[in-house]
Amino acid sequence: MMRALRNTIFAAACALSALAGPCWPVKAMADVAVDLELVLAVDASGSVDPDEYALQLGGIAAALRDPDVVAAIGKGPHGRIAVALVVWADASRPVDASAWYVIATAGDAEAAAQAFAAWPRRVVGATGIGAGLAAAMRAMERNGIRAERQVVDVSGDGIETPPRDIVVLIDTANAMAEARGVTVNGLAILNEEPELARWYRDNVLAGRDAFVMTAAGYEDFAVAMKAKLLREIDGLPNLAAACPIATTSRSER
């Protein structure tokens, strides 16, 4: 009963604040130290059909559950990372976001994977990458997490759509990330735009050791996401040499 009441109150608060920006259902944390604070920013725009949306979330879940990823997390100085999901679409509409999950064990990874795999699609419309990136950075504010590195992982299948309203565009959001020391990486899905990786490299990437990986289609998303997570968790740019996924770094602009 109390949980239902809290959920109802939270839903009402989100509805009332929709025009002001997204609601962040952040789990209570007290100064948690992690090796990596990571936002997975997922495309839910009109070019992404329901099956493709599910493949993105399923790919994220599979990557988080992977023993190699869990082992990589455990090798860090703190032995844990913090992860949240942001689902973005039309720049003029609110962005949807999950709670933060601190992952140190396979059980932690499973909890996050289950939550992300089942995340409902509540946004739709044009491709507002800049607004999604800005929302991801807001999710990192005042969340009780102290991270050695902050990374936003943007995945999608198209370039930013020129908005009808005054919103945060990708160049503005990119500059915000640079100023805050946040690294922005990309995972470009090439099923509709074969040259999307080049656009991501030139417009999305920001910060130290930023890179873009590619997936030929949504069926390849899980493999690409695992490789991307391994590189982001380790924080080592030379991991790309051992990765079968096409990779372009910011230095190759």
Long-range contacts (C-beta under 8 A, 24 or more apart in sequence): 14-94, 18-94, 19-94, 21-94, 21-95, 21-135, 21-138, 22-86, 22-94, 22-95, 22-96, 22-97, 22-135, 22-138, 23-94, 23-97, 24-97, 24-138, 24-139, 24-143, 25-97, 25-98, 25-99, 26-84, 26-99, 26-100, 26-139, 26-143, 26-144, 27-99, 27-100, 27-101, 28-144, 29-100, 29-102, 29-143, 29-144, 29-145, 30-144, 31-144, 31-146, 32-82, 32-102, 32-144, 32-145, 32-146, 33-78, 33-146, 33-147, 34-78, 34-80, 34-81, 34-82, 34-102, 34-145, 34-146, 34-147, 34-148, 35-73, 35-76, 35-77, 35-78, 35-79, 35-80, 35-81, 35-147, 35-148, 35-149, 35-233, 36-76, 36-81, 36-82, 36-147, 36-148, 36-149, 36-150, 36-151, 36-232, 36-233, 36-235, 37-81, 37-82, 37-140, 37-145, 37-147, 37-149, 37-150, 37-151, 38-81, 38-82, 38-83, 38-84, 38-150, 38-151, 38-152, 38-153, 38-232, 39-83, 39-84, 39-85, 39-86, 39-136, 39-137, 39-139, 39-140, 39-151, 39-152, 39-153, 40-83, 40-84, 40-85, 40-86, 40-116, 40-153, 40-155, 41-86, 41-87, 41-88, 41-132, 41-133, 41-135, 41-136, 41-152, 41-153, 41-154, 41-155, 42-85, 42-86, 42-87, 42-88, 42-155, 42-156, 43-88, 43-89, 43-127, 43-132, 43-155, 43-156, 43-157, 43-158, 43-189, 44-87, 44-88, 44-89, 44-96, 44-121, 44-123, 44-124, 45-88, 45-89, 45-90, 45-124, 45-125, 45-126, 45-127, 45-128, 45-156, 45-158, 45-161, 46-89, 46-124, 46-125, 46-126, 46-127, 47-127, 47-157, 47-158, 47-192, 48-156, 48-157, 50-121, 51-218, 52-157, 52-218, 53-121, 55-218, 55-219, 55-221, 55-222, 56-155, 56-218, 56-221, 57-116, 57-117, 57-118, 57-119, 58-117, 58-222, 59-218, 59-221, 59-222, 59-224, 59-225, 60-85, 60-113, 60-116, 60-117, 60-225, 61-113, 61-114, 61-116, 61-117, 62-113, 62-222, 62-225, 62-226, 63-222, 63-225, 63-226, 63-228, 63-229, 64-103, 64-109, 64-112, 64-113, 64-116, 64-229, 65-106, 65-109, 65-110, 65-113, 66-226, 67-106, 68-226, 68-230, 69-109, 69-226, 69-229, 69-230, 69-233, 70-103, 70-105, 70-106, 70-109, 72-229, 72-230, 72-233, 72-234, 73-103, 73-104, 73-109, 73-233, 74-104, 75-234, 76-148, 76-233, 77-148, 78-148, 79-104, 80-104, 80-108, 81-233, 82-143, 82-145, 82-147, 83-112, 84-139, 85-115, 85-116, 85-119, 86-132, 86-135, 86-136, 86-139, 87-119, 87-121, 87-122, 87-123, 88-123, 88-128, 88-129, 88-131, 88-132, 88-135, 89-123, 89-124, 89-125, 89-126, 89-127, 89-128, 89-132, 90-123, 90-124, 90-125, 90-126, 90-128, 90-163, 91-126, 91-128, 91-130, 91-131, 91-161, 91-163, 91-165, 91-167, 91-168, 91-169, 92-125, 92-128, 92-131, 92-163, 92-164, 92-165, 92-167, 93-123, 93-124, 93-125, 93-128, 94-123, 95-123, 95-131, 95-132, 95-135, 96-122, 96-123, 97-135, 97-139, 100-139, 100-143, 100-145, 102-145, 126-161, 126-163, 127-156, 127-158, 127-159, 127-160, 127-161, 128-160, 128-161, 128-163, 128-167, 129-154, 129-156, 129-159, 129-160, 129-170, 129-173, 129-204, 130-160, 130-167, 130-168, 130-169, 130-170, 130-171, 130-172, 130-173, 130-174, 131-167, 131-168, 131-173, 133-168, 133-170, 133-173, 133-174, 133-176, 133-177, 133-184, 133-204, 134-168, 134-172, 134-173, 134-176, 137-173, 137-176, 137-177, 137-180, 137-182, 140-182, 149-183, 149-235, 150-180, 150-181, 150-182, 150-183, 151-182, 151-183, 151-184, 151-185, 151-207, 151-232, 152-177, 152-182, 152-183, 152-184, 152-185, 153-185, 153-186, 153-187, 153-228, 153-232, 154-184, 154-185, 154-186, 154-187, 154-200, 154-204, 155-186, 155-187, 155-188, 155-189, 155-221, 155-225, 156-187, 156-188, 156-189, 156-196, 157-188, 157-189, 157-190, 157-191, 157-192, 157-193, 157-196, 157-218, 158-192, 158-193, 158-196, 159-193, 159-196, 159-199, 159-203, 160-203, 170-203, 170-204, 171-203, 174-203, 174-204, 174-205, 174-206, 175-206, 177-206, 177-207, 178-206, 178-207, 181-207, 181-208, 182-206, 182-207, 183-207, 183-208, 183-209, 183-210, 184-210, 185-210, 185-211, 185-212, 185-213, 185-228, 185-232, 186-211, 186-212, 186-213, 187-212, 187-213, 187-214, 187-215, 187-221, 187-224, 187-225, 187-228, 188-212, 188-213, 188-214, 188-215, 189-214, 189-215, 189-217, 189-218, 189-221, 190-214, 190-215, 190-216, 190-217, 191-216, 191-217, 191-218, 197-246, 197-248, 198-248, 201-248, 201-250, 201-252, 201-253, 202-253, 205-250, 206-250, 209-235, 209-237, 209-249, 209-250, 210-249, 210-250, 211-237, 211-240, 211-247, 211-248, 211-249, 211-250, 212-247, 212-248, 213-243, 213-245, 213-246, 213-247, 214-245, 214-246, 214-247, 215-245
